């Protein structure tokens, strides 16, 4: 389940059923003082090998399928899509491990409805969602730089409109995810967004 070879399998997991192994991993994640990077590395490199269909509720598999369609449509190749999907699987499982399956289902339901709506929000509607799912200020500052592009009212081609819709949908889903997992007062998330902002400003 974890990896091929006895040296890679924790002794606590040897001889256990898949369900027992899953519960042990969840308990380990919740009890360990891991950094964001360590947690995602652990999840991406190991748990995703089990297969998302064994770890996630149906509504999350629907979200995955819709997200994969959007990634494939970008035309960046299977390698890009596979990396993004592995990361998404890790993020979904992390939300489940920390917040519980009910919260995960609610998030995936929102994600599915957003993908299926397939429309641009007005700036007023976006502000309402921004108020309902606030993020640390450095993150809000970074996202504000995208607003002129997203809410440009000038006529655009059908292709440009589709790109805007996909970009906005992904942005909304990530906002809800990060608010659900971290809230608006996460110091670690604020620091990450601040670093991203510095990189953007340095361009």
Backbone torsions as a table, in degrees:
resi	resn	phi	psi	omega
1	UNK	NA	-46.7	-177.7
2	UNK	-79.2	-52.6	179.2
3	UNK	-169.0	163.3	178.4
4	UNK	-76.3	140.6	179.0
5	UNK	104.0	131.6	-176.9
6	UNK	-61.9	-30.6	-175.7
7	UNK	-66.9	-16.8	-176.9
8	UNK	-98.8	-4.3	-175.6
9	UNK	-101.8	118.3	177.4
10	UNK	-57.3	142.1	-177.0
11	UNK	-60.6	-28.8	180.0
12	UNK	-65.7	-17.2	-174.8
13	UNK	-103.9	-11.8	-177.7
14	UNK	-68.0	132.5	177.7
15	UNK	78.8	5.4	-178.7
16	UNK	-94.8	155.8	175.0
17	UNK	-73.2	166.7	179.8
18	UNK	-60.6	-40.3	-180.0
19	UNK	-65.8	-40.3	177.8
20	UNK	-65.5	-39.0	177.6
21	UNK	-63.6	-43.1	179.7
22	UNK	-60.8	-45.0	-179.5
23	UNK	-64.2	-37.2	178.4
24	UNK	-64.3	-41.2	179.9
25	UNK	-65.4	-41.3	178.1
26	UNK	-61.2	-45.6	-179.7
27	UNK	-63.0	-39.9	179.7
28	UNK	-63.8	-43.5	179.8
29	UNK	-63.8	-44.1	-177.7
30	UNK	-69.0	-30.8	-175.9
31	UNK	-90.9	-12.9	-176.1
32	UNK	-92.2	144.6	177.0
33	UNK	-91.4	73.9	-174.7
34	UNK	-97.6	148.2	173.2
35	UNK	-74.2	166.4	177.2
36	UNK	-56.5	-43.4	-177.0
37	UNK	-65.6	-43.6	179.2
38	UNK	-62.4	-42.0	-177.9
39	UNK	-63.9	-46.6	-178.9
40	UNK	-68.6	-35.5	177.2
41	UNK	-64.0	-44.2	178.3
42	UNK	-59.4	-46.1	-177.5
43	UNK	-69.2	-48.7	-175.5
44	UNK	-66.1	-41.6	-175.5
45	UNK	-78.5	-19.7	-173.1
46	UNK	-126.1	-59.6	-172.9
47	UNK	-63.0	-37.9	-177.1
48	UNK	-65.7	-16.7	176.7
49	UNK	-66.4	-22.4	-179.8
50	UNK	-67.4	-34.9	-177.7
51	UNK	109.5	126.3	-176.9
52	UNK	-60.0	-30.2	-178.7
53	UNK	-66.3	-18.4	178.5
54	UNK	-92.4	-13.9	-170.1
55	UNK	-115.6	-15.3	-170.5
56	UNK	-125.8	150.9	174.7
57	UNK	-68.6	162.7	-174.8
58	UNK	-57.0	-40.8	-177.1
59	UNK	-63.4	-29.5	177.8
60	UNK	-75.4	-31.9	174.3
61	UNK	-66.4	-34.3	175.0
62	UNK	-64.1	-44.4	177.5
63	UNK	-60.1	-44.5	179.4
64	UNK	-58.5	-45.2	-177.7
65	UNK	-62.9	-42.3	179.3
66	UNK	-68.4	-40.3	178.3
67	UNK	-63.3	-41.7	179.5
68	UNK	-63.2	-38.0	176.6
69	UNK	-58.3	-43.0	-179.8
70	UNK	-66.1	-39.5	179.1
71	UNK	-66.0	-45.0	179.5
72	UNK	-60.5	-36.4	-177.8
73	UNK	-66.5	-20.7	178.8
74	UNK	-71.0	-19.8	176.0
75	UNK	70.0	30.0	-179.2
76	UNK	-95.8	3.5	175.8
77	UNK	98.5	163.4	-177.7
78	UNK	-64.6	-35.1	-178.8
79	UNK	-59.5	-47.0	178.4
80	UNK	-61.3	-48.0	-178.9
81	UNK	-60.6	-44.4	-178.0
82	UNK	-63.0	-41.2	179.3
83	UNK	-64.1	-44.7	-180.0
84	UNK	-64.9	-37.5	179.7
85	UNK	-69.6	-39.0	176.5
86	UNK	-61.4	-42.4	178.7
87	UNK	-64.8	-41.9	179.7
88	UNK	-63.9	-41.9	177.8
89	UNK	-59.5	-43.0	179.2
90	UNK	-63.7	-41.1	179.8
91	UNK	-65.4	-40.8	179.1
92	UNK	-65.2	-43.8	-179.1
93	UNK	-68.6	-33.3	177.4
94	UNK	-62.9	-43.1	178.2
95	UNK	-61.2	-41.3	178.7
96	UNK	-63.5	-44.8	-177.0
97	UNK	-66.0	-34.8	-175.1
98	UNK	-91.0	-42.2	-174.1
99	UNK	-104.4	-15.7	179.4
100	UNK	101.3	161.1	-173.9
101	UNK	-68.7	-32.2	179.6
102	UNK	-62.8	-44.5	178.1
103	UNK	-63.9	-41.7	178.5
104	UNK	-59.5	-45.6	179.7
105	UNK	-61.1	-41.8	179.1
106	UNK	-62.0	-42.7	178.7
107	UNK	-63.6	-47.4	-178.5
108	UNK	-63.4	-35.4	176.7
109	UNK	-62.7	-42.1	177.2
110	UNK	-63.0	-44.2	-178.9
111	UNK	-61.2	-45.1	179.9
112	UNK	-61.5	-44.9	-179.3
113	UNK	-64.7	-34.1	178.9
114	UNK	-69.4	-45.8	177.1
115	UNK	-60.2	-43.9	-175.4
116	UNK	-71.9	-29.6	178.0
117	UNK	-62.3	-40.2	172.3
118	UNK	51.3	51.3	-178.7
119	UNK	-145.0	160.0	175.4
120	UNK	-84.7	138.6	173.4
121	UNK	-83.6	153.2	168.3
122	UNK	-75.7	163.7	179.1
123	UNK	-62.2	-37.1	178.5
124	UNK	-62.9	-44.1	178.7
125	UNK	-64.5	-37.7	178.4
126	UNK	-64.5	-40.5	179.4
127	UNK	-62.9	-37.0	178.0
128	UNK	-64.4	-43.3	178.7
129	UNK	-68.1	-37.0	177.1
130	UNK	-61.1	-39.3	178.6
131	UNK	-70.1	-35.5	-179.0
132	UNK	-75.1	-29.6	-177.3
133	UNK	-130.0	67.6	-177.3
134	UNK	-70.9	153.5	177.7
135	UNK	-122.8	166.0	175.9
136	UNK	-54.1	148.0	-172.3
137	UNK	-55.6	-41.5	177.8
138	UNK	-59.1	-33.0	177.9
139	UNK	-70.4	-41.4	177.5
140	UNK	-62.8	-38.3	179.4
141	UNK	-62.2	-42.1	179.3
142	UNK	-64.8	-44.4	-178.5
143	UNK	-67.2	-31.5	179.9
144	UNK	-60.8	-27.5	-179.8
145	UNK	-70.7	-17.2	178.2
146	UNK	-87.4	-16.3	-172.9
147	UNK	-60.3	-43.3	-179.9
148	UNK	-57.2	-36.5	-179.9
149	UNK	-73.4	-40.4	-176.3
150	UNK	-73.8	-35.7	-173.8
151	UNK	-107.9	21.0	174.2
152	UNK	-66.1	121.3	-175.0
153	UNK	-88.7	-1.6	179.1
154	UNK	-66.5	153.0	-178.9
155	UNK	-59.7	138.1	180.0
156	UNK	-133.5	157.2	178.1
157	UNK	-69.4	163.4	178.7
158	UNK	-60.0	-36.7	-179.8
159	UNK	-66.7	-42.8	178.2
160	UNK	-64.9	-38.9	178.9
161	UNK	-63.4	-41.9	178.8
162	UNK	-62.2	-42.8	178.7
163	UNK	-62.0	-40.2	178.1
164	UNK	-62.8	-44.2	-179.3
165	UNK	-61.8	-46.1	-179.8
166	UNK	-64.5	-40.5	179.5
167	UNK	-64.3	-44.9	179.9
168	UNK	-66.1	-42.2	-179.9
169	UNK	-59.9	-45.7	179.6
170	UNK	-64.3	-39.5	179.5
171	UNK	-64.4	-42.0	179.6
172	UNK	-65.3	-43.5	-179.3
173	UNK	-63.7	-42.1	178.5
174	UNK	-66.5	-36.8	177.7
175	UNK	-60.8	-48.8	-178.3
176	UNK	-64.2	-39.9	178.1
177	UNK	-60.5	-51.7	-175.9
178	UNK	-66.3	-36.5	176.2
179	UNK	-66.4	-41.2	-179.3
180	UNK	-64.3	-41.8	-176.1
181	UNK	-83.6	-42.4	-171.8
182	UNK	-108.3	-27.6	-173.5
183	UNK	79.5	-173.5	-176.2
184	UNK	-94.4	-5.7	-174.3
185	UNK	-113.8	21.7	-179.7
186	UNK	-73.5	115.9	-179.6
187	UNK	-66.9	-40.2	-179.2
188	UNK	-63.4	-42.6	179.8
189	UNK	-68.1	-38.3	178.1
190	UNK	-60.6	-41.6	179.8
191	UNK	-65.2	-40.7	178.6
192	UNK	-62.4	-45.8	-179.3
193	UNK	-65.2	-34.8	178.3
194	UNK	-64.4	-40.7	178.0
195	UNK	-64.8	-41.2	177.5
196	UNK	-62.1	-42.8	178.6
197	UNK	-60.9	-38.9	178.3
198	UNK	-64.6	-39.1	177.9
199	UNK	-66.1	-40.5	178.8
200	UNK	-63.4	-43.6	-178.3
201	UNK	-68.6	-25.0	-177.7
202	UNK	-79.9	-11.9	-178.6
203	UNK	-70.7	NA	NA
